[in-house]
Amino acid sequence: MTSITVRKRITALILALLLLPVFSVGAFAAEGSERAGLSHEWSITNDIQHPAGCYYTEPWLEEMPITFEAWVYLPAETYELAGGTIIGNYTLKNMDCFTLSIQKNGVPSLSFGHVIDEAGKPESAFVFNEAAIAPDTWTHLAVVYETETKQVLCYINGELKESSLPEQWYEAPISVLYNPICIAGDYYQANLRGFRGILGDVAVYADVRTADEILADVENAPDTQDTELLMYFDMSQAEAKVGVPDASGNGFDMSYERMWLTEEELDEKLAEDDKEYVYSIAFLPDIQIITEFYPEMIAAPFDYVVENAESENIQYFIALGDLTNNNNDWEWERFVPQTEKLNGIVPYALIRGNHDILRNDNLPFFDDYYSAEDSYYYNHVKENGGFMDPSTAINTYLLFSVGEVDYLILNLDFGANDEILNWADGVLREFSDRRAIVVTHGYLATNGMLLRGNEFGAPSTYDVPGYNNGDQMWDKLFRKHANIDMIVCGHTPLDNVVYTTAVGDHGNTVYQILMNGQYSDRGLEGVSLVNLMHFTEDGRYARVESYSGVYDLYWKEATTELRFDFGDPPSERVKPEFQDVPADAYYAAPVAWAIENRITNGTSNTTFSPKDLCTNAHILTFLWRASGKPDSASALDNPFTDVKESDYFYGSALRAYDLGIKDGSVFDPSKPCTRASAVLYMWKAAGSPTSTTQIAFTDVPADAEYAQAVAWALEQGITNGTSATTFSPDDICTRGHIVTFLYRYLAS
């Protein structure tokens, strides 16, 4: 244990004794009251108080929250401090979210979205100074987001106390829902905005609650049979430091995760794991805050890897970019000696982050230290892999083996452009028999979704021609290769390690993993993490943990619970052959074309399900993909109330709106697609051309909306009638039908 570790742990122990939490943990009844509530146990890290844990739910809301209700108790001892978050999904500044919170001196606030708009308007927060909650008393708070009158109303104990003015209105986009929800705090910077009082029952509704309904909730508990009740947490039933069930029955049960775990606590959790992990790969999350502000802590991750290289069987050390914060010479002089400690002990791989490139006049310090032909790192790459350009160690690949498992590490620069992706495509093909780990910097958002469009942090927002975003990298390269096990990135800050999975063209599952603890470093003034991924002997299964050598503790309990199954080795991953697509079927060639052009996948590795019925979402997504997935002018202004950014049909829905295929506020993604709808959508996508073809179908009226589309489809050879006199416009299309229509129009 380092001297820093000893000093920090002693300091933390002393402060923890001096600053014991004011309130009991868990179910708590304030003096003179029968009401029970939940309060945090507080920890101290680097002299900073923060909750010892976080209550969160993994499902996202699918409906906009309109009415928020909560019983709160604000102690006089902390009344002049910000009361903290009651409920919300705030994870990162500049990302849309919603937050119900208490500001200083008991002032309630409802905030939707934290993105600064084009006019420079700051985050939209409705603050109710006239509705301040008194200290040392249980109080019922209700805030109603009234979309019809464009006002936000604040009730105290069932009485309307204040309302916003219509000119203050902020129209919350549907994207405020795209994050997991927390109560009594949030995911931001070690939950420093955690609730400082006692939190009683919390309810969220999808409709506007009237004054009478709110008063009824004050006098009685919410009705769990109310169909507009989105979530309800009965804190009298809450079990401290375990979780909070959702009494609405809608599945938003809150889990509890501890911020820090000791080695003994981690071992206790791992006792339930039946896997034997025999080797490790270390990942360095964005260390930029440590490099600039806390240089005394920069050695901790590297010293840990050196000291535990043998005991943890660490095979590689991979840095995820943003090695510096401002690309200054003195920052590089702090960072470079740390990698030199690894020379000859643990091999390492490096990539640049945007802070290592686009700061300080783009000075090439990375090349100065790591691309010189006499540098250790350059020669390591030369001997164990290769370069895109032999004059620089910026885009590289590395090969290594553990027992019978062969690996490829592919290191791609921030915003990898098409030239880089083309080179990477060749590398992945050349080493298609190896398990591939792709490392790049800007790929995922904090919610685990691919960075795309003009989202905060997307590479394309950095005004560098050719930069590709996460969704572009996936479509242009990653999905095509069966040997990719995982894509690991940094860039967007989040306390936890998060991942999502995607299915490649060969039916292989690809883990997309975000590791970036820089906001933990910022909020707690330095924790300096290293993430270790531990593997089974065959390389198939893995788990991960975040460790701080500064405190000799493991960070974020939820991270230690992550488990990965990378599947069979690449040599056993084959392109799916569909047992339900006979070679002589009319749709056999169209199915092969659709798969080859990534218009759709099978429904499993062995089935295409050609007879499954198609919906609006299916056909419009197929059509959008077949057209090259063009961008939409509506990307920043989603017109549909039933479409969210995480939906697979998001891009196709916006494009359909642009082309006039769909208008209004409803997309109807689950509505079955008829033959009339199919040809109408394709006709509109083609620009609604005029056709002179005469049709003789008795079931296609001349004034039907789709009449011209049917004539055009006949002219183009896309489809015929179901008989000489019928088109059957109301028949529902199958997957086989739709890919055949598209194939006849676009491929033939």
Rosetta blueprint (number, residue, H / E / L):
1 M L
2 T L
3 S H
4 I H
5 T H
6 V H
7 R H
8 K H
9 R H
10 I H
11 T H
12 A H
13 L H
14 I H
15 L H
16 A H
17 L H
18 L H
19 L L
20 L L
21 P L
22 V L
23 F L
24 S L
25 V L
26 G L
27 A L
28 F E
29 A E
30 A L
31 E L
32 G L
33 S L
34 E L
35 R L
36 A E
37 G E
38 L E
39 S L
40 H L
41 E L
42 W E
43 S E
44 I E
45 T E
46 N L
47 D L
48 I E
49 Q E
50 H E
51 P E
52 A L
53 G E
54 C E
55 Y E
56 Y E
57 T E
58 E L
59 P L
60 W L
61 L L
62 E L
63 E L
64 M L
65 P L
66 I L
67 T E
68 F E
69 E E
70 A E
71 W E
72 V E
73 Y E
74 L L
75 P L
76 A H
77 E H
78 T H
79 Y L
80 E L
81 L L
82 A L
83 G L
84 G E
85 T E
86 I E
87 I E
88 G E
89 N L
90 Y L
91 T L
92 L L
93 K L
94 N L
95 M L
96 D L
97 C L
98 F E
99 T E
100 L E
101 S E
102 I E
103 Q L
104 K H
105 N H
106 G H
107 V L
108 P E
109 S E
110 L E
111 S E
112 F E
113 G L
114 H L
115 V L
116 I L
117 D L
118 E L
119 A L
120 G L
121 K L
122 P L
123 E L
124 S E
125 A E
126 F E
127 V E
128 F L
129 N H
130 E H
131 A H
132 A L
133 I L
134 A L
135 P L
136 D L
137 T L
138 W E
139 T E
140 H E
141 L E
142 A E
143 V E
144 V E
145 Y E
146 E E
147 T L
148 E L
149 T L
150 K L
151 Q E
152 V E
153 L E
154 C E
155 Y E
156 I E
157 N L
158 G L
159 E E
160 L E
161 K E
162 E E
163 S E
164 S L
165 L L
166 P H
167 E H
168 Q H
169 W L
170 Y L
171 E L
172 A L
173 P L
174 I H
175 S H
176 V H
177 L H
178 Y L
179 N L
180 P L
181 I E
182 C E
183 I E
184 A L
185 G L
186 D L
187 Y L
188 Y H
189 Q H
190 A H
191 N H
192 L L
193 R L
194 G L
195 F L
196 R L
197 G L
198 I E
199 L E
200 G E
201 D E
202 V E
203 A E
204 V E
205 Y E
206 A L
207 D L
208 V L
209 R L
210 T L
211 A H
212 D H
213 E H
214 I H
215 L H
216 A H
217 D H
218 V H
219 E H
220 N L
221 A L
222 P L
223 D L
224 T L
225 Q L
226 D L
227 T L
228 E L
229 L E
230 L E
231 M E
232 Y E
233 F E
234 D L
235 M H
236 S H
237 Q H
238 A L
239 E E
240 A L
241 K L
242 V L
243 G E
244 V E
245 P L
246 D L
247 A L
248 S L
249 G L
250 N L
251 G L
252 F L
253 D L
254 M E
255 S E
256 Y E
257 E E
258 R E
259 M L
260 W E
261 L E
262 T L
263 E H
264 E H
265 E H
266 L H
267 D H
268 E H
269 K H
270 L H
271 A L
272 E L
273 D L
274 D L
275 K L
276 E L
277 Y E
278 V E
279 Y E
280 S E
281 I E
282 A E
283 F E
284 L E
285 P L
286 D L
287 I L
288 Q H
289 I H
290 I H
291 T H
292 E H
293 F H
294 Y L
295 P H
296 E H
297 M H
298 I L
299 A H
300 A H
301 P H
302 F H
303 D H
304 Y H
305 V H
306 V H
307 E H
308 N H
309 A L
310 E L
311 S L
312 E L
313 N L
314 I E
315 Q E
316 Y E
317 F E
318 I E
319 A E
320 L L
321 G L
322 D L
323 L L
324 T L
325 N L
326 N L
327 N L
328 N L
329 D H
330 W H
331 E H
332 W H
333 E H
334 R H
335 F H
336 V H
337 P H
338 Q H
339 T H
340 E H
341 K L
342 L L
343 N L
344 G L
345 I L
346 V L
347 P L
348 Y E
349 A E
350 L L
351 I L
352 R L
353 G L
354 N H
355 H H
356 D H
357 I H
358 L L
359 R L
360 N H
361 D H
362 N H
363 L L
364 P L
365 F H
366 F H
367 D H
368 D H
369 Y H
370 Y H
371 S L
372 A L
373 E L
374 D L
375 S L
376 Y H
377 Y H
378 Y H
379 N H
380 H H
381 V H
382 K H
383 E H
384 N H
385 G E
386 G E
387 F E
388 M L
389 D L
390 P L
391 S L
392 T L
393 A L
394 I L
395 N L
396 T E
397 Y E
398 L E
399 L E
400 F E
401 S E
402 V E
403 G L
404 E L
405 V E
406 D E
407 Y E
408 L E
409 I E
410 L E
411 N E
412 L L
413 D L
414 F L
415 G L
416 A L
417 N L
418 D H
419 E H
420 I H
421 L H
422 N H
423 W H
424 A H
425 D H
426 G H
427 V H
428 L H
429 R H
430 E H
431 F L
432 S L
433 D L
434 R L
435 R E
436 A E
437 I E
438 V E
439 V E
440 T L
441 H L
442 G L
443 Y L
444 L E
445 A L
446 T L
447 N L
448 G L
449 M L
450 L E
451 L L
452 R L
453 G L
454 N L
455 E L
456 F L
457 G L
458 A L
459 P H
460 S H
461 T H
462 Y H
463 D L
464 V L
465 P L
466 G L
467 Y L
468 N L
469 N L
470 G H
471 D H
472 Q H
473 M H
474 W H
475 D H
476 K H
477 L L
478 F H
479 R H
480 K H
481 H L
482 A L
483 N L
484 I E
485 D E
486 M E
487 I E
488 V E
489 C E
490 G L
491 H L
492 T L
493 P L
494 L L
495 D L
496 N L
497 V L
498 V E
499 Y E
500 T E
501 T E
502 A E
503 V E
504 G L
505 D L
506 H L
507 G L
508 N L
509 T E
510 V E
511 Y E
512 Q E
513 I E
514 L E
515 M L
516 N L
517 G L
518 Q H
519 Y H
520 S H
521 D H
522 R H
523 G H
524 L L
525 E L
526 G L
527 V L
528 S L
529 L E
530 V E
531 N E
532 L E
533 M E
534 H E
535 F E
536 T E
537 E L
538 D L
539 G L
540 R L
541 Y E
542 A E
543 R E
544 V E
545 E E
546 S E
547 Y E
548 S E
549 G L
550 V L
551 Y L
552 D L
553 L E
554 Y E
555 W E
556 K L
557 E H
558 A H
559 T H
560 T H
561 E L
562 L L
563 R E
564 F E
565 D E
566 F L
567 G L
568 D L
569 P L
570 P H
571 S H
572 E H
573 R L
574 V L
575 K L
576 P L
577 E L
578 F L
579 Q L
580 D L
581 V L
582 P L
583 A L
584 D L
585 A L
586 Y L
587 Y L
588 A H
589 A H
590 P H
591 V H
592 A H
593 W H
594 A H
595 I H
596 E H
597 N L
598 R L
599 I L
600 T L
601 N L
602 G L
603 T L
604 S L
605 N L
606 T L
607 T L
608 F L
609 S L
610 P L
611 K L
612 D L
613 L E
614 C L
615 T E
616 N H
617 A H
618 H H
619 I H
620 L H
621 T H
622 F H
623 L H
624 W H
625 R H
626 A H
627 S L
628 G L
629 K L
630 P L
631 D L
632 S L
633 A L
634 S L
635 A L
636 L L
637 D L
638 N L
639 P L
640 F L
641 T L
642 D L
643 V L
644 K L
645 E L
646 S L
647 D L
648 Y L
649 F L
650 Y H
651 G H
652 S H
653 A H
654 L H
655 R H
656 A H
657 Y H
658 D H
659 L L
660 G L
661 I L
662 K L
663 D L
664 G L
665 S L
666 V L
667 F L
668 D L
669 P L
670 S L
671 K L
672 P E
673 C L
674 T E
675 R H
676 A H
677 S H
678 A H
679 V H
680 L H
681 Y H
682 M H
683 W H
684 K H
685 A H
686 A L
687 G L
688 S L
689 P L
690 T L
691 S L
692 T L
693 T L
694 Q L
695 I L
696 A L
697 F L
698 T L
699 D L
700 V L
701 P L
702 A L
703 D L
704 A L
705 E L
706 Y L
707 A H
708 Q H
709 A H
710 V H
711 A H
712 W H
713 A H
714 L H
715 E H
716 Q H
717 G L
718 I L
719 T L
720 N L
721 G L
722 T L
723 S L
724 A L
725 T L
726 T L
727 F L
728 S L
729 P L
730 D L
731 D L
732 I E
733 C L
734 T E
735 R H
736 G H
737 H H
738 I H
739 V H
740 T H
741 F H
742 L H
743 Y H
744 R H
745 Y H
746 L H
747 A H
748 S L
